[in-house]
């Protein structure tokens, strides 16, 4: 849906991205909430509503989000919500909540310590419990099945995938939070062994611990708090069928529908996009579905291939897209998040500069 | 310094299957693969609602396969403990003969070079089938159905399934938590006082939940060993895995003298269930040192002092 009440991003923070952090998830959140509220020029007391995205299976603990509330400073009591989804969906809920018009400032977070366990044993727990989970259907296998469909259809080549990896790693050099970055030769990458044929190491994201926090403010409040609000001018998310075998994996129908609903094609060209393409082959599927041409800069941060903090990766895309407008002079940016096997659910957030 | 604790968490789920998945699972016990009709398509494995329209599907089941065509595949060189095979195998989307969709399962092809898109595969059935997706051990290359043992009609329909996953976790233990644990091993309670609001916490908190500031060893305070029961529950034990209690037992919240938060769900010593009530004054009972000199909190014993008469006690939480 198009925004009925203008809501802006006024501050954000992205934690260091590490293979294994010494900090608990609550401690990661304590830091990014302190930094994001400081970035927005407010205190925790100014936040009216909080929504967190995290996952008990990742944390290895039931109700793990309850401990994370310690990081919010929720006294006097604050309105709070939680989604068992990436923080991008927490931000969506916060944006919807602000539409009610009675609250002005909201905070969305995403956090995850993927190092708590082998992600390949956690991911199946989140799959369909009858047909997929008992087979141990893991994220890399699911992605590899989609990659094969694309390769067989001639919609992508292994060289193209390696080129995407080399580009994102090169772009990530400038990102202090990147876990994987540097100059890589495409031929050398292609000479690497398959990790899960047809995927090689460079086609996969790293395993990352990290968190992100983003502060939203509504209308006049946003203008009062900052001279440089980053307005959310379109926001939508769409899910399609969970079973990958019933979908046409050559395309992303739900990403295309989300882009249409968010008004991506209206209101001028998109300058830059931050996509949650955690696997190289997902980038061309998404750029096609979102209608992004070669003139659009994709993942200047390095994207999820540079750092992939599960449950925060999507929210980081929104923070990085906002950064492109606030700090890199871009006018109109698209942030994308995804969830579920083979790009099952897709979220699109359009950001624009302006007073 | 942060340390780590290793644990293995089991997720032993029992799930009811409903009329559609149950029919499919019942079919598996008979070594038959079933799909469900959705207009001109046959969806395998069957789902209750049309993936395109969301409409509930009529329960019109169609037998498919057993042979099928690989529409996509990937090679799993190093299987996890949750994968269906313990040797290299392929995951594949298999379009079973007569089906319109891809069925995810394993292909036991032996080596990667044996896999191609478009290849034909057939199921290798387990001898003992219980109505579970792994009743098909794996598909194998080939076009001709393999002989099946005991492919007779099911006696009873399958209505339930189990899913028993295991995840091995490595969880951080913070310095504050470690130091509180070390103090307890010496028979001491270590508290942490917020440097901003001066609230005094038990239990190795890493930050003040009111002020959202980090607590450090500089904020440590030795706590008294006496307090007051603020609330309680009498638990009638259900014999779930790990439950060692067999008779109804008490768990109490204890507010240590001068502390701002309660110690939750504490055991009691020398206090009958009928005598547990808010206001009882108690003191800590520690186990004797073990072989390594470590103590542990055994529970809380009444001191004999008069009860604290404060109706607001029960409202003390966390």
Boltz contact constraints between the chains, C-beta under 6 A:
constraints:
  - contact:
      token1: [A, 22]
      token2: [B, 2]
      max_distance: 6.0
  - contact:
      token1: [A, 24]
      token2: [B, 172]
      max_distance: 6.0
  - contact:
      token1: [A, 27]
      token2: [B, 206]
      max_distance: 6.0
  - contact:
      token1: [A, 30]
      token2: [B, 207]
      max_distance: 6.0
  - contact:
      token1: [A, 44]
      token2: [B, 212]
      max_distance: 6.0
  - contact:
      token1: [A, 60]
      token2: [B, 169]
      max_distance: 6.0
  - contact:
      token1: [A, 60]
      token2: [B, 171]
      max_distance: 6.0
  - contact:
      token1: [A, 70]
      token2: [B, 207]
      max_distance: 6.0
  - contact:
      token1: [A, 70]
      token2: [B, 209]
      max_distance: 6.0
  - contact:
      token1: [A, 73]
      token2: [B, 212]
      max_distance: 6.0
  - contact:
      token1: [A, 75]
      token2: [B, 210]
      max_distance: 6.0
  - contact:
      token1: [A, 116]
      token2: [B, 169]
      max_distance: 6.0
  - contact:
      token1: [A, 116]
      token2: [B, 170]
      max_distance: 6.0
  - contact:
      token1: [A, 117]
      token2: [B, 167]
      max_distance: 6.0
  - contact:
      token1: [A, 117]
      token2: [B, 168]
      max_distance: 6.0
  - contact:
      token1: [A, 117]
      token2: [B, 169]
      max_distance: 6.0
  - contact:
      token1: [A, 120]
      token2: [B, 80]
      max_distance: 6.0
  - contact:
      token1: [A, 121]
      token2: [B, 80]
      max_distance: 6.0
  - contact:
      token1: [A, 121]
      token2: [B, 82]
      max_distance: 6.0
  - contact:
      token1: [A, 121]
      token2: [B, 167]
      max_distance: 6.0
  - contact:
      token1: [A, 124]
      token2: [B, 82]
      max_distance: 6.0
  - contact:
      token1: [A, 129]
      token2: [B, 15]
      max_distance: 6.0
  - contact:
      token1: [A, 129]
      token2: [B, 163]
      max_distance: 6.0
  - contact:
      token1: [A, 130]
      token2: [B, 21]
      max_distance: 6.0
  - contact:
      token1: [A, 131]
      token2: [B, 45]
      max_distance: 6.0
  - contact:
      token1: [A, 131]
      token2: [B, 133]
      max_distance: 6.0
  - contact:
      token1: [A, 134]
      token2: [B, 133]
      max_distance: 6.0
  - contact:
      token1: [A, 134]
      token2: [B, 163]
      max_distance: 6.0
  - contact:
      token1: [A, 135]
      token2: [B, 84]
      max_distance: 6.0
  - contact:
      token1: [A, 136]
      token2: [B, 80]
      max_distance: 6.0
  - contact:
      token1: [A, 136]
      token2: [B, 82]
      max_distance: 6.0
  - contact:
      token1: [A, 136]
      token2: [B, 83]
      max_distance: 6.0
  - contact:
      token1: [A, 141]
      token2: [B, 74]
      max_distance: 6.0
  - contact:
      token1: [A, 141]
      token2: [B, 91]
      max_distance: 6.0
  - contact:
      token1: [A, 144]
      token2: [B, 74]
      max_distance: 6.0
  - contact:
      token1: [A, 145]
      token2: [B, 72]
      max_distance: 6.0
  - contact:
      token1: [A, 145]
      token2: [B, 74]
      max_distance: 6.0
  - contact:
      token1: [A, 145]
      token2: [B, 93]
      max_distance: 6.0
  - contact:
      token1: [A, 148]
      token2: [B, 72]
      max_distance: 6.0
  - contact:
      token1: [A, 149]
      token2: [B, 72]
      max_distance: 6.0
  - contact:
      token1: [A, 152]
      token2: [B, 117]
      max_distance: 6.0
  - contact:
      token1: [A, 196]
      token2: [B, 74]
      max_distance: 6.0
  - contact:
      token1: [A, 197]
      token2: [B, 75]
      max_distance: 6.0
  - contact:
      token1: [A, 197]
      token2: [B, 112]
      max_distance: 6.0
  - contact:
      token1: [A, 241]
      token2: [B, 51]
      max_distance: 6.0
  - contact:
      token1: [A, 245]
      token2: [B, 93]
      max_distance: 6.0
  - contact:
      token1: [A, 245]
      token2: [B, 101]
      max_distance: 6.0
  - contact:
      token1: [A, 245]
      token2: [B, 102]
      max_distance: 6.0
  - contact:
      token1: [A, 245]
      token2: [B, 103]
      max_distance: 6.0
  - contact:
      token1: [A, 245]
      token2: [B, 104]
      max_distance: 6.0
  - contact:
      token1: [A, 246]
      token2: [B, 51]
      max_distance: 6.0
  - contact:
      token1: [A, 246]
      token2: [B, 101]
      max_distance: 6.0
